[in-house]
Amino acid sequence: MKTFKWLAVFGLFISTPAFAQVAPSFTQGSMNSTTTTEQTITETIAIEKYGGAYNSYTGHNVTPSAEIGGSSTTYSMTSGAENWQLEITSRAAGVIETQDIERTIETTSTTTSLSVFSQ
């Protein structure tokens, strides 16, 4: 039994090489291969525009009761016989415009290859 174990262990480390010569049975041929790849990309572009604080006051035939733009300031016509106009534009600093652009890009790629071989 001991001898068999040693032979089994010894047999694991020794292997006999196996060689085979195979001659192809063809003389010429060709191979055609086509690969098609499809890709879809979906993206969203988010744009935020920032601006500083902005205050603008324009008018005609208007008299303020206190500092222009003050929270308690009132306005009255200077002359009741004329037309009057008052425009107050105020904007706080921060995001002044947002824009989201969504787009999808679809591509298809086809590759065809031809291999010709002979002996």
Secondary structure, DSSP 4 states (H G I P E B T S, - for coil): -HHHHHHHHHHHH-----------S-SEEEEEEEEEEEEEEEEEEEEEEEE--EEEEEEESEEESSSTT-TT--EEES-TTS--EEEEEEE-SEEEEEEEEEEEEEEEEEEEEEEEEE-
